[in-house]
């Protein structure tokens, strides 16, 4: 995509298999429509530069960029293939892509909901380098079961937008920070702050209402590999109607724990925790990616030690580790099924239920200082590594928190520090 710094993080597909992705640059985020085979850009929509990028440039502190999840990094496609995202101006946009009779593609903003009356927006810009007020970026947007658009901000504001009339309702979690995305199910919306896990529903007028709140061990500080002092996981929803679960990790000092909660409303707080399973080594465990959930199984990776693209340079890597934890069928607790030593520094990993393989993006330490990155497949049942495929060497192949995304044709796409990598299976069905 460019010589440096055009990382395509979230990757989605329209109904015809074209890629819709938001790519981060130093000039601002870019919404792109890509050809899924050639990765050629078919259309581009330029979004405004994030305040954190301007701060990084003017203050020479590039950690500002790597610890900012706002500005469009999280987005979704609606049922008409339209992108819904929040830009760095605190506006939620609904953007369609269309093709002209001449064959040219373009993006069109169909809806623009202004959240600035509800969110502090005195943010750093090139014309406002020293703001005196408060800036509260919108972190993520998601639809709920009834079609409302939910949004959250870094400083703990939670709101909804009614798409038909644009009505906005919001509440705030005082003193709490939200840096992750969130999850929705028929029974409510699950959001994790740096203090607690929440289940919420919208009242008739759209106002978010807390159904239950469960605190967790947030530790005494952030760890290398964490955006903030708290859980780094978007809540993973799993189970069934009789046993609906929400899973996150905590930020305990000694060892991070996988936490599984019964998400049925009305339970006493003392009965909500299903299990607490410590994972990875003492003093070296954290994750800033959501857990994989399938059936009653959870898979978690260890990101301890990865902070940005400089962390694994010159042959270094993280301590690593991947663990599968299963909730017992009767809901009486959880058990560790297997542990892998693979090192996946910062990947949002994926499971293919068609072939039973988990896909990670891995890097091993190298005594000669070679930085080699691999698409790695791990058997979901056993935890054994099935294969590794080299994607490239050097920092431009670092995924830097971008996910692996499995396309409709089975292609694995990985956002990396200079664009997007596609890895395709060339094995014939007969073999």
C-alpha positions, 0 to 999 in steps of 0.5 A, spaced: 500 500 500 505 504 501 513 504 503 511 505 510 505 505 515 499 503 511 496 498 515 490 495 514 487 492 520 479 490 520 478 486 513 471 485 511 467 482 505 461 485 501 456 480 498 460 479 492 467 478 495 470 484 494 474 487 500 472 493 505 478 495 509 480 501 513 488 502 513 491 507 518 496 512 515 500 517 518 496 522 514 489 519 516 485 513 516 483 510 509 477 506 507 479 502 501 475 497 496 480 492 494 480 487 489 480 480 493 485 477 488 490 482 486 489 487 492 489 493 487 485 499 490 478 500 487 476 506 491 478 510 497 475 514 502 479 519 506 478 520 513 481 526 517 487 525 521 487 522 528 489 527 534 493 521 537 497 522 530 498 529 530 500 528 538 505 523 536 508 527 530 509 534 534 511 531 541 515 525 538 512 520 542 509 515 537 506 510 543 500 515 542 499 512 535 499 505 538 495 506 544 489 509 540 484 504 538 479 510 535 478 513 529 475 507 525 479 502 526 473 498 529 467 498 524 462 493 521 458 492 514 450 493 515 445 488 511 446 493 505 454 492 504 455 499 507 460 501 512 459 504 519 464 507 523 466 513 527 471 517 525 476 522 529 471 528 529 466 524 533 461 523 527 458 516 525 458 515 518 454 510 514 458 509 507 456 505 501 460 503 495 457 503 488 460 502 481 458 507 475 456 505 468 463 506 466 466 501 471 469 506 476 468 505 484 466 510 489 464 511 496 458 515 498 456 518 505 449 516 506 448 518 513 452 522 518 451 522 525 454 528 529 456 526 536 459 532 538 453 535 542 454 528 546 462 527 547 467 532 549 471 534 542 476 539 544 481 535 540 489 536 538 489 538 530 494 542 526 490 548 528 489 547 535 495 544 538 494 546 545 487 544 546 484 546 553 478 542 554 477 535 553 477 530 547 474 523 548 474 519 541 469 514 539 472 507 540 467 503 536 460 502 533 456 496 533 449 494 531 444 491 537 439 485 536 434 491 534 438 495 529 440 500 533 447 503 533 451 503 539 457 507 540 463 507 546 468 512 547 475 511 550 473 515 557 467 511 558 461 514 554 456 509 552 450 511 547 445 509 541 443 512 535 436 510 532 438 510 524 431 512 522 430 518 526 438 519 528 436 520 536 442 519 540 441 517 547 448 516 552 450 514 559 457 514 562 461 510 566 465 515 571 472 514 571 472 508 567 476 507 560 474 503 554 479 501 549 476 495 546 470 493 541 464 490 544 459 484 542 452 484 541 447 478 542 439 477 543 440 478 551 444 484 550 450 488 549 457 486 553 462 491 554 468 491 558 472 497 561 478 497 565 474 496 571 469 491 569 464 487 565 458 490 563 451 487 560 447 493 557 440 493 554 437 499 551 430 502 554 424 504 549 427 511 548 434 508 546 438 510 553 443 504 555 441 501 561 446 496 565 443 489 566 449 487 571 456 489 572 462 484 574 468 487 576 475 483 575 482 483 577 485 489 574 492 489 577 496 494 579 498 497 572 499 496 565 503 490 562 508 490 556 503 488 551 497 492 554 493 498 551 491 500 558 490 497 565 485 492 564 482 487 560 485 487 553 479 483 550 473 484 547 468 480 550 467 473 547 460 470 547 458 463 547 454 457 550 447 456 548 440 459 551 440 454 557 448 456 558 449 463 555 457 465 557 461 472 556 468 471 556 474 476 557 481 476 561 483 480 567 489 483 568 492 480 574 499 481 576 502 474 577 498 470 572 492 473 567 486 469 568 481 467 563 474 469 566 467 466 564 461 469 566 454 466 566 450 472 562 443 471 564 440 477 568 438 477 575 443 472 577 447 474 584 454 477 583 457 471 587 454 466 582 455 469 576 463 467 575 463 460 572 471 459 572 477 463 573 483 459 569 490 462 570 494 462 563 501 462 561 507 463 566 508 467 572 510 475 571 509 474 563 502 474 561 497 478 558 493 479 551 490 485 548 486 481 543 479 477 543 478 470 545 476 465 540 470 462 542 467 455 539 462 451 542 464 451 549 471 452 547 476 458 548 483 459 545 487 465 548 494 467 546 499 471 550 502 478 547 506 479 553 512 483 551 509 486 544 508 494 545 509 496 537 513 494 531 520 496 535 519 490 540 520 484 536 526 487 531 533 484 530 531 477 532 527 478 538 520 475 540 515 475 545 515 469 550 509 467 547 504 461 548 497 459 546 492 455 551 485 452 549 480 452 555 473 449 555 467 450 559 464 444 562 458 441 559 454 442 566 457 449 567 460 447 573 467 450 571 473 450 566 479 445 564 485 447 560 485 442 554 492 444 551 498 449 551 502 451 545 509 454 545 507 458 539 509 465 539 504 470 536 506 477 538 499 481 537 495 477 532 487 477 532 487 469 531 482 465 527 479 458 527 476 455 521 471 450 523 471 447 516 478 444 517 479 445 524 485 449 524 487 455 528 491 461 524 496 465 528 501 470 525 508 468 529 515 470 529 520 466 533 527 469 536 533 468 531 540 469 533 542 472 527 537 477 528 532 475 522 525 477 523 521 472 519 514 472 520 509 466 518 502 464 517 502 458 522 496 453 523 495 450 529 490 444 530 484 446 534 483 439 537 490 437 539 494 444 539 499 441 535 502 445 530 500 443 523 504 448 518 508 454 517 508 459 511 513 464 511 510 471 509 516 475 509 522 478 513 523 485 516 519 490 520 514 491 514 511 484 515 509 485 522 502 485 523 502 490 529 495 488 532 492 487 525 487 480 525 488 474 520 481 474 516 479 468 512 476 470 506 470 467 502 474 463 498 479 460 504 484 466 503 488 468 509 489 476 509 493 479 514 494 486 515 501 488 516 505 494 517 506 496 509 499 494 507 495 487 506 498 480 505 494 474 502 496 467 503 492 462 499 492 454 499 495 451 493 494 444 495 489 440 490 483 437 493 485 430 491 492 431 495 
